[in-house]
Amino acid sequence: MQHEYCNGQSATLLVGAKWRKSSFSGYQGNCVEVAELDSGEIAVRNSRFPQDAALIFTAAEWTAFVGGVGNGEFPS
């Protein structure tokens, strides 16, 4: 069954989400976690506050973001 998700909803409401941390995430609990949803969208949450709001991206938005990171469009 496919669910409908919206930005800002509690990450605990994302049914079946399997969260994983980026290998590039910071230390000391400052990590970003992502999960692919059954809708094909990508959810992002703060690992320090896993029950708080999640951001939801379409597959196209996520692909563009990851591509931008790879191209150095977001310098640290």
C-alpha positions as protocol buffer text, in pm:
chain_id: "A"
residue {
  index: 1
  type: MET
  ca { x: 0 y: 0 z: 0 }
}
residue {
  index: 2
  type: GLN
  ca { x: 137 y: 339 z: -100 }
}
residue {
  index: 3
  type: HIS
  ca { x: 108 y: 623 z: 150 }
}
residue {
  index: 4
  type: GLU
  ca { x: 86 y: 996 z: 97 }
}
residue {
  index: 5
  type: TYR
  ca { x: 349 y: 1195 z: 283 }
}
residue {
  index: 6
  type: CYS
  ca { x: 401 y: 1566 z: 337 }
}
residue {
  index: 7
  type: ASN
  ca { x: 692 y: 1787 z: 438 }
}
residue {
  index: 8
  type: GLY
  ca { x: 717 y: 1859 z: 806 }
}
residue {
  index: 9
  type: GLN
  ca { x: 526 y: 1559 z: 935 }
}
residue {
  index: 10
  type: SER
  ca { x: 681 y: 1358 z: 1216 }
}
residue {
  index: 11
  type: ALA
  ca { x: 936 y: 1107 z: 1091 }
}
residue {
  index: 12
  type: THR
  ca { x: 765 y: 848 z: 1312 }
}
residue {
  index: 13
  type: LEU
  ca { x: 466 y: 859 z: 1075 }
}
residue {
  index: 14
  type: LEU
  ca { x: 670 y: 748 z: 775 }
}
residue {
  index: 15
  type: VAL
  ca { x: 549 y: 390 z: 756 }
}
residue {
  index: 16
  type: GLY
  ca { x: 817 y: 134 z: 674 }
}
residue {
  index: 17
  type: ALA
  ca { x: 1099 y: 388 z: 643 }
}
residue {
  index: 18
  type: LYS
  ca { x: 1442 y: 227 z: 681 }
}
residue {
  index: 19
  type: TRP
  ca { x: 1670 y: 510 z: 785 }
}
residue {
  index: 20
  type: ARG
  ca { x: 2040 y: 517 z: 700 }
}
residue {
  index: 21
  type: LYS
  ca { x: 2313 y: 767 z: 777 }
}
residue {
  index: 22
  type: SER
  ca { x: 2537 y: 920 z: 516 }
}
residue {
  index: 23
  type: SER
  ca { x: 2897 y: 812 z: 543 }
}
residue {
  index: 24
  type: PHE
  ca { x: 2979 y: 1184 z: 513 }
}
residue {
  index: 25
  type: SER
  ca { x: 2767 y: 1288 z: 812 }
}
residue {
  index: 26
  type: GLY
  ca { x: 2933 y: 1471 z: 1096 }
}
residue {
  index: 27
  type: TYR
  ca { x: 3027 y: 1324 z: 1430 }
}
residue {
  index: 28
  type: GLN
  ca { x: 2891 y: 1392 z: 1780 }
}
residue {
  index: 29
  type: GLY
  ca { x: 2533 y: 1316 z: 1679 }
}
residue {
  index: 30
  type: ASN
  ca { x: 2515 y: 1574 z: 1400 }
}
residue {
  index: 31
  type: CYS
  ca { x: 2400 y: 1333 z: 1133 }
}
residue {
  index: 32
  type: VAL
  ca { x: 2154 y: 1337 z: 848 }
}
residue {
  index: 33
  type: GLU
  ca { x: 1955 y: 1021 z: 782 }
}
residue {
  index: 34
  type: VAL
  ca { x: 1768 y: 934 z: 463 }
}
residue {
  index: 35
  type: ALA
  ca { x: 1504 y: 677 z: 376 }
}
residue {
  index: 36
  type: GLU
  ca { x: 1341 y: 577 z: 50 }
}
residue {
  index: 37
  type: LEU
  ca { x: 964 y: 571 z: 96 }
}
residue {
  index: 38
  type: ASP
  ca { x: 716 y: 331 z: -63 }
}
residue {
  index: 39
  type: SER
  ca { x: 595 y: 624 z: -274 }
}
residue {
  index: 40
  type: GLY
  ca { x: 941 y: 653 z: -437 }
}
residue {
  index: 41
  type: GLU
  ca { x: 1007 y: 978 z: -252 }
}
residue {
  index: 42
  type: ILE
  ca { x: 1309 y: 1036 z: -29 }
}
residue {
  index: 43
  type: ALA
  ca { x: 1277 y: 1143 z: 335 }
}
residue {
  index: 44
  type: VAL
  ca { x: 1549 y: 1324 z: 530 }
}
residue {
  index: 45
  type: ARG
  ca { x: 1566 y: 1369 z: 908 }
}
residue {
  index: 46
  type: ASN
  ca { x: 1804 y: 1483 z: 1181 }
}
residue {
  index: 47
  type: SER
  ca { x: 1938 y: 1179 z: 1369 }
}
residue {
  index: 48
  type: ARG
  ca { x: 1957 y: 1377 z: 1694 }
}
residue {
  index: 49
  type: PHE
  ca { x: 1580 y: 1427 z: 1682 }
}
residue {
  index: 50
  type: PRO
  ca { x: 1447 y: 1123 z: 1492 }
}
residue {
  index: 51
  type: GLN
  ca { x: 1087 y: 1181 z: 1597 }
}
residue {
  index: 52
  type: ASP
  ca { x: 1079 y: 1539 z: 1469 }
}
residue {
  index: 53
  type: ALA
  ca { x: 985 y: 1666 z: 1125 }
}
residue {
  index: 54
  type: ALA
  ca { x: 1116 y: 1505 z: 809 }
}
residue {
  index: 55
  type: LEU
  ca { x: 1170 y: 1669 z: 473 }
}
residue {
  index: 56
  type: ILE
  ca { x: 1022 y: 1483 z: 176 }
}
residue {
  index: 57
  type: PHE
  ca { x: 1173 y: 1507 z: -174 }
}
residue {
  index: 58
  type: THR
  ca { x: 1063 y: 1364 z: -505 }
}
residue {
  index: 59
  type: ALA
  ca { x: 1306 y: 1126 z: -673 }
}
residue {
  index: 60
  type: ALA
  ca { x: 1388 y: 1400 z: -929 }
}
residue {
  index: 61
  type: GLU
  ca { x: 1457 y: 1658 z: -657 }
}
residue {
  index: 62
  type: TRP
  ca { x: 1682 y: 1415 z: -469 }
}
residue {
  index: 63
  type: THR
  ca { x: 1872 y: 1321 z: -784 }
}
residue {
  index: 64
  type: ALA
  ca { x: 1930 y: 1690 z: -862 }
}
residue {
  index: 65
  type: PHE
  ca { x: 2051 y: 1755 z: -506 }
}
residue {
  index: 66
  type: VAL
  ca { x: 2290 y: 1459 z: -502 }
}
residue {
  index: 67
  type: GLY
  ca { x: 2418 y: 1562 z: -845 }
}
residue {
  index: 68
  type: GLY
  ca { x: 2477 y: 1915 z: -719 }
}
residue {
  index: 69
  type: VAL
  ca { x: 2671 y: 1785 z: -421 }
}
residue {
  index: 70
  type: GLY
  ca { x: 2885 y: 1573 z: -654 }
}
residue {
  index: 71
  type: ASN
  ca { x: 2950 y: 1878 z: -874 }
}
residue {
  index: 72
  type: GLY
  ca { x: 3063 y: 2092 z: -578 }
}
residue {
  index: 73
  type: GLU
  ca { x: 2764 y: 2327 z: -590 }
}
residue {
  index: 74
  type: PHE
  ca { x: 2738 y: 2329 z: -208 }
}
residue {
  index: 75
  type: PRO
  ca { x: 3085 y: 2406 z: -70 }
}
residue {
  index: 76
  type: SER
  ca { x: 3135 y: 2356 z: 303 }
}
